[in-house]
């Protein structure tokens, strides 16, 4: 198995892309520690992974909870071979900036940007001592490749993820650590369906995709596993667009 006994941390592993990533890593022999808000969903993923995945309830807008999660891993003596920084919010702070409420802006920053920074900060402290590791951040095509006039606040947080990825990759390149990000296009997750106003409209809009349908979480997850593998050893500081050609329109 490709990731036998590798220790993987997944930020946001109870839904959508994150859940598929947890499942695939477990299938490939990894031991996965994943965070999320919902205990019931976390328990279900643990069951699906036959004891190879371990759920921690973490609210990413709370920096103390993120720090406590990493302290728990350290206390238990866990290495961190791979970090997939996945969780994010989209449905708040929509519309032009003139309509974005400050509270919504602050929550977007807290979850989409500050939490990404904190997971990287703590994971890289471990990886730096190990002199090896892989970080993969989940950005979005809206942060760099596909402009949407109704999502300037969200797009700003995702553009920040791309920039943090590239800067950090350069900083750690000579320490055996690779840092990349993926930028998915529209993908069939609860978050995306809610942003489109429901499943009916999501399905209708997906017909306008160049291939006639939006992505599946499993399609994105396969790219994450490739980037985490030794097969991607010469890929560092990259933004990998995974959108089936959507951003070319």
C-alpha positions as CSV (number, residue, x, y, z in Angstrom):
1,X,0.0,0.0,0.0
2,X,1.3,3.4,-1.0
3,X,1.0,5.1,2.4
4,X,1.6,2.2,4.8
5,X,1.9,3.5,8.4
6,X,2.2,7.1,7.2
7,X,0.6,9.6,9.6
8,X,-1.8,12.0,7.9
9,X,-3.6,15.0,9.3
10,X,-6.7,16.2,7.5
11,X,-8.3,19.5,8.4
12,X,-12.0,19.1,7.7
13,X,-12.5,15.4,7.1
14,X,-16.1,14.7,7.8
15,X,-17.7,15.9,4.5
16,X,-17.1,16.2,0.8
17,X,-13.5,16.3,-0.5
18,X,-12.0,15.9,3.0
19,X,-14.0,12.8,3.8
20,X,-12.9,11.1,0.5
21,X,-9.3,12.0,1.2
22,X,-9.5,10.4,4.7
23,X,-11.0,7.2,3.2
24,X,-8.5,6.9,0.4
25,X,-5.5,7.4,2.7
26,X,-6.9,4.8,5.0
27,X,-7.4,2.4,2.1
28,X,-3.7,3.0,1.2
29,X,-2.5,2.0,4.7
30,X,-2.2,5.4,6.4
31,X,-3.1,6.4,9.9
32,X,-5.3,9.5,9.7
33,X,-6.1,12.1,12.3
34,X,-8.9,14.3,11.1
35,X,-10.8,17.2,12.4
36,X,-14.3,18.5,12.0
37,X,-17.3,20.1,13.8
38,X,-19.8,17.2,13.8
39,X,-19.1,14.3,16.1
40,X,-21.7,12.0,14.5
41,X,-20.2,12.5,11.0
42,X,-16.7,12.0,12.5
43,X,-17.8,8.7,14.1
44,X,-19.2,7.5,10.8
45,X,-15.9,8.2,8.9
46,X,-14.1,6.4,11.7
47,X,-16.3,3.4,11.2
48,X,-15.9,3.5,7.4
49,X,-12.1,3.4,7.9
50,X,-12.0,0.3,10.3
51,X,-10.1,2.0,13.0
52,X,-7.4,3.7,10.9
53,X,-9.0,7.1,11.2
54,X,-9.3,9.1,14.4
55,X,-11.7,12.0,14.7
56,X,-11.1,15.2,16.8
57,X,-13.8,17.8,17.2
58,X,-12.3,21.1,16.3
59,X,-14.0,24.4,15.5
60,X,-11.5,26.1,13.2
61,X,-12.6,29.6,14.1
62,X,-11.2,28.9,17.5
63,X,-7.3,29.0,17.4
64,X,-7.1,27.4,20.9
65,X,-8.9,24.3,19.7
66,X,-6.5,23.9,16.8
67,X,-3.5,24.3,19.1
68,X,-5.0,21.7,21.5
69,X,-5.5,19.2,18.7
70,X,-1.8,19.4,17.7
71,X,-0.7,19.2,21.4
72,X,-2.8,16.0,21.7
73,X,-0.9,14.6,18.7
74,X,2.4,15.6,20.2
75,X,1.5,14.1,23.6
76,X,0.7,10.8,22.0
77,X,4.1,10.9,20.2
78,X,2.7,11.1,16.6
79,X,4.8,12.1,13.7
80,X,3.1,14.1,10.9
81,X,4.1,12.9,7.4
82,X,1.3,14.6,5.5
83,X,-1.1,17.5,6.1
84,X,-4.2,18.1,3.9
85,X,-5.6,21.6,4.8
86,X,-9.1,21.3,3.5
87,X,-11.9,22.9,5.6
88,X,-13.4,26.1,4.4
89,X,-16.6,28.1,4.3
90,X,-18.3,29.7,1.3
91,X,-21.9,30.6,1.9
92,X,-21.2,33.5,4.2
93,X,-19.9,36.8,2.9
94,X,-21.4,36.4,-0.6
95,X,-22.2,39.4,-2.8
96,X,-20.2,42.6,-3.5
97,X,-18.0,44.0,-0.8
98,X,-20.5,46.8,-0.1
99,X,-22.9,44.1,1.2
100,X,-20.4,42.0,3.2
101,X,-20.9,42.2,6.9
102,X,-17.8,42.6,9.0
103,X,-18.7,39.6,11.2
104,X,-19.0,37.4,8.0
105,X,-15.7,38.8,6.7
106,X,-14.0,37.9,10.0
107,X,-15.4,34.4,10.0
108,X,-14.2,33.9,6.4
109,X,-10.7,35.0,7.4
110,X,-10.8,32.8,10.5
111,X,-11.7,29.6,8.8
112,X,-10.4,30.0,5.2
113,X,-7.1,31.7,6.1
114,X,-6.2,31.8,9.7
115,X,-7.0,28.2,10.3
116,X,-4.9,27.2,7.2
117,X,-2.0,29.2,8.6
118,X,-2.3,27.6,12.1
119,X,-2.5,24.0,10.8
120,X,0.6,24.7,8.6
121,X,2.4,26.4,11.5
122,X,2.0,23.5,13.9
123,X,2.5,20.7,11.3
124,X,5.6,22.3,9.9
125,X,7.1,22.6,13.3
126,X,6.9,18.8,13.5
127,X,8.0,18.3,9.9
128,X,11.0,20.6,10.3
129,X,12.3,18.4,13.1
130,X,11.7,15.3,11.0
131,X,13.3,16.8,7.9
132,X,10.5,15.5,5.7
133,X,6.8,16.1,5.1
134,X,4.2,17.1,2.6
135,X,1.6,19.9,2.9
136,X,-1.3,20.2,0.5
137,X,-3.7,23.1,0.9
138,X,-7.2,23.4,-0.6
139,X,-7.5,26.7,-2.4
140,X,-10.1,27.2,-5.2
141,X,-10.1,28.4,-8.8
142,X,-11.9,31.5,-7.6
143,X,-8.7,32.5,-5.8
144,X,-6.6,32.8,-8.9
145,X,-8.1,31.3,-12.1
146,X,-11.8,32.2,-12.4
147,X,-13.1,35.6,-11.4
148,X,-16.6,35.8,-9.9
149,X,-17.9,39.3,-9.2
150,X,-20.2,38.0,-6.5
151,X,-17.5,36.4,-4.3
152,X,-14.7,38.9,-3.7
153,X,-14.4,38.2,0.0
154,X,-14.2,34.4,-0.5
155,X,-11.9,34.8,-3.4
156,X,-9.5,36.9,-1.4
157,X,-9.2,34.2,1.3
158,X,-8.4,31.6,-1.4
159,X,-5.9,33.8,-3.2
160,X,-4.1,34.1,0.2
161,X,-3.9,30.3,0.5
162,X,-2.1,30.1,-2.9
163,X,0.4,32.8,-1.9
164,X,1.0,31.2,1.5
165,X,1.6,27.9,-0.2
166,X,4.1,29.3,-2.6
167,X,6.1,31.3,-0.1
168,X,6.2,28.4,2.4
169,X,7.3,25.9,-0.3
170,X,10.3,28.1,-1.1
171,X,11.2,28.4,2.6
172,X,11.2,24.7,3.2
173,X,12.4,23.4,-0.2
174,X,15.8,22.4,1.1
175,X,14.5,20.6,4.2
176,X,12.8,17.7,2.6
177,X,9.3,19.3,2.8
178,X,7.0,20.0,-0.1
179,X,4.1,22.4,0.0
180,X,1.5,22.5,-2.8
181,X,-2.1,23.5,-3.2
182,X,-5.0,22.3,-5.2
183,X,-7.6,24.7,-6.8
184,X,-10.8,22.7,-7.5
185,X,-13.5,23.8,-9.7
186,X,-17.2,23.3,-8.7
187,X,-17.4,19.9,-6.9
188,X,-20.5,18.1,-5.6
189,X,-20.2,18.8,-1.9
190,X,-22.8,20.1,0.6
191,X,-20.9,23.4,0.7
192,X,-21.1,23.8,-3.1
193,X,-24.7,22.7,-3.4
194,X,-25.7,25.2,-0.7
195,X,-23.8,28.0,-2.5
196,X,-25.8,27.2,-5.7
197,X,-29.1,27.5,-3.8
198,X,-29.9,23.7,-3.7
199,X,-29.4,20.5,-5.6
200,X,-31.8,21.3,-8.5
201,X,-30.0,24.5,-9.4
202,X,-26.6,22.9,-8.9
203,X,-27.4,20.1,-11.3
204,X,-28.8,22.6,-13.8
205,X,-25.7,24.8,-13.7
206,X,-23.4,21.8,-14.0
207,X,-24.7,21.1,-17.4
208,X,-22.9,24.2,-18.6
209,X,-19.5,22.7,-17.7
210,X,-17.3,21.8,-20.7
211,X,-17.8,18.0,-20.0
212,X,-21.4,18.4,-19.0
213,X,-21.0,17.8,-15.2
214,X,-19.2,19.2,-12.2
215,X,-16.6,17.3,-10.3
216,X,-17.0,14.5,-7.7
217,X,-15.1,14.6,-4.4
218,X,-13.4,11.3,-5.3
219,X,-11.8,13.0,-8.4
220,X,-10.3,15.7,-6.3
221,X,-9.2,13.2,-3.6
222,X,-7.1,11.2,-6.1
223,X,-5.1,14.3,-7.0
224,X,-4.4,15.0,-3.3
225,X,-3.1,11.5,-2.8
226,X,-0.9,11.8,-5.9
227,X,0.6,15.1,-4.6
228,X,1.2,13.4,-1.2
229,X,3.1,10.5,-2.8
230,X,6.7,10.1,-3.8
231,X,5.5,10.1,-7.4
232,X,5.1,13.9,-7.0
233,X,8.6,14.4,-5.5
234,X,9.5,17.2,-8.0
235,X,6.3,19.1,-7.6
236,X,6.7,21.9,-5.1
237,X,5.1,25.3,-4.7
238,X,2.5,24.5,-7.4
239,X,-1.1,25.4,-7.7
240,X,-2.8,22.4,-9.3
241,X,-6.1,23.4,-11.0
242,X,-8.5,20.5,-10.9
243,X,-11.6,21.6,-12.7
244,X,-12.1,19.6,-15.9
245,X,-11.4,22.7,-18.0
246,X,-14.1,24.9,-16.3
247,X,-11.8,27.9,-15.8
248,X,-11.0,27.9,-19.6
249,X,-14.5,29.1,-20.4
